[in-house]
Amino acid sequence: MAEIIQLDKNTIDQIAAGEVIENPASVVKELVENAIDAGSTLITVEIREGGTSLIRVTDNGSGIEKTQVRKAFFSHATSKIRSAADLFAISSLGFRGEALSSIAAVAEVEMITKPKDALIGVRYLMDGSKEEGMEEVGAPSGTSVMVRRLFYNTPARKKFLRKPRSEGALVGDLMEKLALDNPHIAFHLVSDKKEVFSSSGSGNLKELIYRIYGREIANSLIPVHVKGDGVMLHGFLGEPVVNRANRNQELFFVNGRYVRNKLLSRALEEGYQQYLMQHRFPFAVLFIELSTDLVDVNAHPSKMEVRFHEPDALYEFIRRSVEEVSRIHEMIPNVALEEEKKDKINPLLNPVPYPQPFEVNRLEEPPSLFEGFSQKELLPEDETGKEARQKEGAGKALLQKEETGQEILQREETK
């Protein structure tokens, strides 16, 4: 039998990082969730080569005090909880204190941060769990974390990464879900120096659905708002005409956290089944709010899987709520899809370019499509008169032809 030894800290950190950091998207998730917990209203994510060579997350949140920066990179160091008892009443997205230490174990990390009331910021460097330097710098309020060369010191992990384009698509999908979960926050995603996604932070969920999924779905939404005993369900269901071949657009958010849960999917599909053909699935963006002591978010390292303390009661509540909403709104369409789309076009959802989320002066409402044109320019009076005269002339010509035909018949009868 081989000798039992105590692993060194570097090896322990890399093993722990493997449970939390799987790919660039998981790095972005941890950093953006920290930014959300810090009260940010503007969050920018920049990636290069799908996030394999560079990830930068910048926010305008509360920032970190100079004396706390080093602690932020300690394993299991957090400001979110104080004891095991707090695990049953978690209201923040992060709570384990593993994100920064796990990222620093497998990449080069630079943090620049400044609290709102501080006069100067701090720049802190880490390389594979080793501190490389710390200095004071001028910086705006908030935090910027830059991650370079992900998995450079764990080649076995790096070779399992997808191609940059695929990794970038995973980051984009994650950002869309984070935006849907936080419509009051302006998100900005830049990939290889090109903007690929942005949200205005207006708080309008329907606007976000339009920008992400398009007009067809945005014009076929049924609002959901149902209260139960200690639980509330709200969001949007799609009408049956926008059904899908898989569950990718069944989105559930529990207490402000995107989750994947088979129980929730089954409840949704059970309440919806009479409106869909077999092997077809609904579109749904549903938010579930319940007491924090009724849900365990510490069930999986990714925190995307949760356990409910009363799963049967929650299942029945969601199933019956979806069934009732479907019945009340008579979701089976009675008109053709093209006609329905035409009738339901909402002027607030016209595809007018929105301002960038970090512009100071935002448009209050989209400009009119006819702005700058007078009524005469839209329908000139002389053209209308000309058209009428042409119609009148055509009618007279037709009448002349009819009269000429009668004269020919009379001549034939005379002969």
Secondary structure, DSSP 4 states (H G I P E B T S, - for coil): -PPP-PPPHHHHHHHHHHHH--SHHHHHHHHHHHHHHTT-SEEEEEEEGGGTSEEEEEE-S----GGGHHHHTSTT--SS-SSGGGGGG--SS--SS-HHHHHHHTSEEEEEEE-TT-SSEEEEEEETTEEEEEEEE---SEEEEEEESTTTT-HHHHTT---HHHHHHHHHHHHHHHHHH-TTSEEEEEETTEEEEE------HHHHHHHHH-HHHHTTEEEEEEE-SSEEEEEEEE-GGG-BSSSTTEEEEETTEEE--HHHHHHHHHHHGGGS-TT-B--EEEEEEE-GGGEE--SSTTS---EESSHHHHHHHHHHHHHHHHHHTT-S--S-HHHHHHHH--GGG--PPPPPTT-SS--SSPPPTTTT--HHHHS-HHHHHHHHHHHHHHHHHHHHHHHHHHHHHHHHHH-
